[in-house]
Amino acid sequence: MRLPIIISAGLLLSFGLNLPVMSKSPTEIAEWPANKNLNSRRLEFNRRFWNQQNISNYRYTLGNSCFCIPDARGPVVIEVRNGQTTSITSVTTGKPVNSEFFQNYKTIPKLFNVIQDAINRQAFSLNVRYSPKLGYPTQIDIDYNSQIADEEKYLTIENFEEIK
């Protein structure tokens, strides 16, 4: 009589240990819509605030901490005139860099698009800080998937300066 009970218990344990792993905990799943809504509202507020400044000539230093080649990390100084990127230079060497590495980060509107993309893709983690004075992002930390290593992005935007 004990043998069927032991076999049943063993099967239950076996099935329990082979359940698929969820990428997000139930708490995180429940929080995701709230986080998404908050991130979306903050993004729209700051994007609108930035656009109201009507700044089309500026420069800033961008740092990109990622699992990528050193040339794509920076820090670099990005200069924008009339809303178009005119130069991207290495802080270390002062020489132009391959702009292909910075296509998604070469203007403030493009940085807003990076944030929007993370929201649209339901990134596992998205933390953004904005300039209270002008509305542009000063820090963008994105982890798209908690179960994948080395796909995170950590962008810093510093030394923003309007060019007259």
Stockholm file with secondary structure:
# STOCKHOLM 1.0

chainA/1-164         MRLPIIISAGLLLSFGLNLPVMSKSPTEIAEWPANKNLNSRRLEFNRRFWNQQNISNYRYTLGNSCFCIPDARGPVVIEVRNGQTTSITSVTTGKPVNSEFFQNYKTIPKLFNVIQDAINRQAFSLNVRYSPKLGYPTQIDIDYNSQIADEEKYLTIENFEEIK
#=GR chainA/1-164 SS CHHHHHHHHHHHHHHHHTSCCCSSCHHHHHHHHHHHHHHHHHHHHHHHHHHHHCCCSEEEEEEEESSSCGGGTCCEEEEEETTEEEEEEETTTCSBCCGGGGGGGSSHHHHHHHHHHHHHTTCSEEEEEECTTTCCEEEEEEESCTTSTTCCEEEEEEEEEECC
#=GC SS_cons         CHHHHHHHHHHHHHHHHTSCCCSSCHHHHHHHHHHHHHHHHHHHHHHHHHHHHCCCSEEEEEEEESSSCGGGTCCEEEEEETTEEEEEEETTTCSBCCGGGGGGGSSHHHHHHHHHHHHHTTCSEEEEEECTTTCCEEEEEEESCTTSTTCCEEEEEEEEEECC
//
